[in-house]
Amino acid sequence: MIHEPAPAKINLALHLRRRRADGYHDLESLFAFTEFGDTLSAEAADGLALTLTGPMAAAADVGDDNLVLRAARALAAAACVRPNARLHLDKRIPVAAGLGGGSADAAAALRLLNRLWGLDWPLDRLAALAEPLGADVPVCVFSRTMLGAGKGEILSPWPDDFAGTPLLLVNPRVAVPTGPVFAGWDRQDHGGITPGVPVSALRNDMTAAAIAIQPVIADVLARLAGQGATLVRMSGSGATCLALYPDATARDAAAAALAMSGWWLCATAIR
């Protein structure tokens, strides 16, 4: 078997601009990725199959509409090869948590099967193929800090390097459906993201709407803000919140302070 990491995605900022005619929203997002994530494995086989294990496997859909299988079929069709692979996903990213787990898994499938099938496609070509699979899948193909525009698929480099920054992820174990969060947005364009602006000056425009659905998110943000973080923010449409720290000692102290909360915690770093 060969293996491919599927790093969790975080949004260090997410600015909503307008609703589009196709139902998506124009947005600008500062994407980053973590050392924590899922792992996808594959080996040659007759036909296409997917199995799941891991702490979050029970919450994931393993049917034909699973994004890993959709990505595999899309790549096989585009490359004119048979979709032959036995895939196994170690599912560790919480589902529907603002961490792009399904998108990360789909992107990992594209990278992994690109190797297994000997295609040697560059990441740019895989990212173009990824766009119909979901707005976050193209950036997950690259899995590095980037500025996204449009639906999130128009990608450009970000001048600051956050690699190695200690990071604490906290999810209060509640579901926040993305659709209702978008529907609760105040429809106000508060401006876009300019490269080079300090991340502390940016925001997540979905936060208020997510808190209206799950008020516990406000409690998470408040607890993190009191734990010595340099930045506290909700990721995506929630409910996972993130905090950046000056060093691993400060991060680990914050994690210890929240250990009895009953919330899901992950002490990691930006990759």
C-alpha positions as CSV (number, residue, x, y, z in Angstrom):
1,M,0.0,0.0,0.0
2,I,1.0,3.6,-0.5
3,H,-0.1,6.4,1.8
4,E,-1.0,10.1,1.5
5,P,-1.7,12.6,4.3
6,A,-5.0,14.6,4.2
7,P,-4.1,17.6,6.4
8,A,-7.0,19.4,8.0
9,K,-7.8,22.8,6.6
10,I,-8.3,25.9,8.7
11,N,-9.4,29.4,7.8
12,L,-7.2,32.1,9.4
13,A,-9.7,34.5,7.9
14,L,-12.9,34.3,5.9
15,H,-14.5,37.4,4.3
16,L,-17.8,37.1,2.6
17,R,-18.4,39.5,-0.3
18,R,-21.7,38.6,-2.1
19,R,-24.0,35.8,-3.0
20,R,-23.6,34.6,-6.6
21,A,-26.3,33.6,-9.1
22,D,-25.1,30.0,-8.9
23,G,-25.8,29.8,-5.2
24,Y,-22.2,30.0,-4.0
25,H,-20.8,33.1,-2.3
26,D,-17.9,35.2,-3.5
27,L,-15.4,35.2,-0.7
28,E,-11.8,35.7,0.3
29,S,-10.2,33.3,2.6
30,L,-6.8,32.9,4.1
31,F,-6.4,29.1,4.1
32,A,-3.8,27.2,6.1
33,F,-3.2,23.5,6.9
34,T,-2.3,21.6,10.0
35,E,0.1,18.8,10.8
36,F,-3.0,17.0,12.0
37,G,-5.3,15.2,9.6
38,D,-6.6,12.0,8.0
39,T,-4.5,9.4,6.1
40,L,-5.6,7.8,2.9
41,S,-4.0,4.5,1.7
42,A,-4.3,2.7,-1.6
43,E,-3.3,-0.4,-3.4
44,A,-4.0,-1.9,-6.9
45,A,-7.2,-3.8,-7.2
46,D,-9.9,-4.8,-9.6
47,G,-12.6,-2.2,-9.2
48,L,-13.0,0.7,-6.7
49,A,-13.6,0.2,-3.0
50,L,-13.3,2.3,0.1
51,T,-13.1,1.3,3.8
52,L,-12.9,3.5,6.8
53,T,-11.4,3.3,10.3
54,G,-10.4,5.8,12.9
55,P,-12.1,7.8,15.7
56,M,-14.4,9.8,13.3
57,A,-15.2,6.9,10.9
58,A,-18.7,6.3,12.3
59,A,-19.8,9.8,11.4
60,A,-18.5,9.7,7.8
61,D,-20.5,8.5,4.8
62,V,-18.9,5.6,2.9
63,G,-21.5,5.4,0.2
64,D,-21.0,6.1,-3.5
65,D,-21.3,9.8,-2.9
66,N,-18.3,9.9,-0.7
67,L,-15.9,12.6,-1.9
68,V,-13.0,10.1,-2.0
69,L,-14.8,7.9,-4.4
70,R,-16.1,10.8,-6.5
71,A,-12.5,12.1,-6.8
72,A,-11.3,8.7,-7.8
73,R,-13.9,8.4,-10.5
74,A,-13.3,11.9,-11.7
75,L,-9.5,11.4,-12.1
76,A,-10.0,8.0,-13.8
77,A,-12.4,9.5,-16.3
78,A,-10.2,12.5,-17.0
79,A,-7.1,10.3,-17.4
80,C,-9.0,7.6,-19.4
81,V,-8.0,4.8,-17.0
82,R,-10.0,2.3,-15.1
83,P,-10.9,3.4,-11.6
84,N,-9.1,0.4,-10.0
85,A,-8.0,0.9,-6.4
86,R,-8.6,-0.4,-3.0
87,L,-8.7,2.7,-0.7
88,H,-8.6,2.9,3.1
89,L,-9.2,6.1,5.0
90,D,-8.0,6.6,8.6
91,K,-10.6,9.2,9.6
92,R,-9.5,11.5,12.4
93,I,-10.8,15.0,11.3
94,P,-14.2,15.7,12.9
95,V,-17.0,15.7,10.3
96,A,-18.9,18.9,9.4
97,A,-16.6,20.9,11.7
98,G,-15.2,23.7,9.6
99,L,-11.9,21.8,9.0
100,G,-12.5,20.6,5.4
101,G,-12.2,17.0,6.2
102,G,-14.1,15.7,3.2
103,S,-12.3,18.1,0.9
104,A,-8.9,17.1,2.3
105,D,-9.8,13.5,1.8
106,A,-10.8,14.1,-1.8
107,A,-7.7,16.1,-2.5
108,A,-5.6,13.3,-1.0
109,A,-7.3,10.8,-3.2
110,L,-6.3,12.8,-6.3
111,R,-2.7,13.0,-5.2
112,L,-2.5,9.4,-4.1
113,L,-4.2,7.9,-7.2
114,N,-2.1,10.2,-9.4
115,R,0.9,8.2,-8.0
116,L,-0.8,4.8,-8.0
117,W,-1.9,5.0,-11.6
118,G,1.4,6.5,-12.8
119,L,-0.2,9.7,-14.2
120,D,2.4,12.2,-13.1
121,W,0.0,15.1,-13.3
122,P,1.2,18.4,-11.7
123,L,-0.8,19.8,-8.7
124,D,-2.2,22.6,-10.9
125,R,-3.9,20.0,-13.1
126,L,-5.3,18.1,-10.2
127,A,-6.6,21.3,-8.6
128,A,-8.5,22.2,-11.8
129,L,-10.1,18.7,-11.8
130,A,-10.9,19.2,-8.1
131,E,-13.1,22.3,-8.6
132,P,-16.4,20.5,-9.3
133,L,-15.9,18.4,-6.2
134,G,-16.3,21.3,-3.8
135,A,-15.1,24.9,-3.2
136,D,-12.3,23.8,-0.7
137,V,-11.0,20.9,-2.7
138,P,-8.6,22.8,-5.0
139,V,-6.7,24.5,-2.1
140,C,-6.6,21.1,-0.3
141,V,-4.8,19.7,-3.3
142,F,-1.9,22.1,-2.5
143,S,-2.4,21.9,1.3
144,R,-0.3,25.0,2.0
145,T,-1.1,28.5,3.1
146,M,-2.8,30.4,0.3
147,L,-5.3,33.2,-0.3
148,G,-8.5,32.0,-2.0
149,A,-11.0,34.1,-3.9
150,G,-14.1,33.5,-6.0
151,K,-15.7,30.4,-4.4
152,G,-12.3,29.7,-2.9
153,E,-10.8,28.2,-6.1
154,I,-8.9,31.3,-7.3
155,L,-5.7,30.8,-5.4
156,S,-2.6,32.9,-4.9
157,P,0.4,32.8,-2.5
158,W,0.4,34.5,0.8
159,P,3.5,36.5,1.7
160,D,3.7,35.4,5.4
161,D,4.9,31.9,6.4
162,F,3.1,30.4,9.3
163,A,4.7,27.0,9.1
164,G,5.5,25.5,12.5
165,T,3.2,27.9,14.4
166,P,1.8,26.1,17.4
167,L,-2.0,25.6,17.0
168,L,-4.8,24.4,19.2
169,L,-8.1,23.2,17.6
170,V,-11.2,23.1,19.8
171,N,-14.6,21.7,18.8
172,P,-17.5,21.7,21.3
173,R,-18.9,18.6,19.7
174,V,-21.9,20.3,18.1
175,A,-22.9,20.3,14.4
176,V,-23.2,23.5,12.4
177,P,-24.7,23.0,8.9
178,T,-23.0,25.2,6.4
179,G,-26.2,26.2,4.6
180,P,-28.0,27.8,7.6
181,V,-24.8,29.7,8.5
182,F,-24.5,31.2,5.1
183,A,-28.3,32.0,5.3
184,G,-27.7,33.8,8.6
185,W,-24.9,36.0,7.2
186,D,-25.9,39.8,7.5
187,R,-25.2,40.3,3.7
188,Q,-22.9,43.2,4.5
189,D,-19.6,43.4,2.6
190,H,-17.1,44.6,5.1
191,G,-14.2,44.5,2.7
192,G,-11.7,42.0,1.3
193,I,-8.3,40.7,2.3
194,T,-5.2,42.5,1.2
195,P,-2.0,40.4,1.2
196,G,0.4,41.5,3.8
197,V,-2.2,42.8,6.2
198,P,-1.7,41.3,9.7
199,V,-3.9,38.3,10.3
200,S,-5.1,39.8,13.6
201,A,-6.8,42.6,11.5
202,L,-8.8,40.1,9.5
203,R,-12.0,38.2,10.5
204,N,-14.4,35.4,9.9
205,D,-17.7,36.8,8.7
206,M,-19.6,33.6,9.4
207,T,-18.9,33.7,13.2
208,A,-22.0,35.6,14.3
209,A,-24.4,33.4,12.2
210,A,-22.7,30.2,13.6
211,I,-23.0,31.5,17.2
212,A,-26.7,32.2,16.6
213,I,-27.1,28.5,15.7
214,Q,-24.8,27.1,18.4
215,P,-24.1,29.7,21.1
216,V,-21.4,27.4,22.7
217,I,-19.1,28.6,19.9
218,A,-18.9,32.0,21.7
219,D,-17.9,30.1,24.9
220,V,-15.1,28.3,23.1
221,L,-13.8,31.6,21.6
222,A,-13.9,33.3,25.0
223,R,-12.1,30.5,26.8
224,L,-9.4,30.4,24.1
225,A,-9.0,34.2,24.2
226,G,-8.1,33.9,27.9
227,Q,-5.4,31.3,27.4
228,G,-2.5,33.4,26.0
229,A,-3.2,33.0,22.3
230,T,-1.9,35.4,19.7
231,L,-4.9,34.8,17.5
232,V,-8.3,33.2,18.2
233,R,-10.8,32.6,15.4
234,M,-13.6,30.2,14.3
235,S,-12.6,28.1,11.3
236,G,-14.9,28.0,8.2
237,S,-18.6,27.8,9.2
238,G,-17.7,26.2,12.6
239,A,-18.0,24.8,15.0
240,T,-14.2,24.3,15.3
241,C,-12.3,27.2,16.7
242,L,-8.5,27.7,16.5
243,A,-5.9,29.5,18.5
244,L,-2.3,30.3,17.6
245,Y,0.4,30.5,20.2
246,P,3.9,31.9,20.5
247,D,5.3,28.5,21.4
248,A,4.4,24.9,22.1
249,T,4.6,25.4,25.9
250,A,1.8,28.1,25.8
251,R,-0.3,25.9,23.5
252,D,0.0,22.8,25.7
253,A,-0.8,24.9,28.8
254,A,-4.0,26.1,27.1
255,A,-4.9,22.5,26.1
256,A,-4.4,21.4,29.7
257,A,-6.6,24.2,31.0
258,L,-9.4,23.0,28.7
259,A,-8.9,19.3,29.2
260,M,-12.0,18.9,31.5
261,S,-14.3,20.9,29.2
262,G,-15.6,17.8,27.4
263,W,-14.7,19.5,24.1
264,W,-12.7,17.8,21.3
265,L,-9.1,19.2,21.4
266,C,-6.1,18.8,19.1
267,A,-2.7,20.3,19.9
268,T,-0.9,20.6,16.6
269,A,0.9,23.1,14.3
270,I,0.5,24.8,11.0
271,R,2.4,22.8,8.3
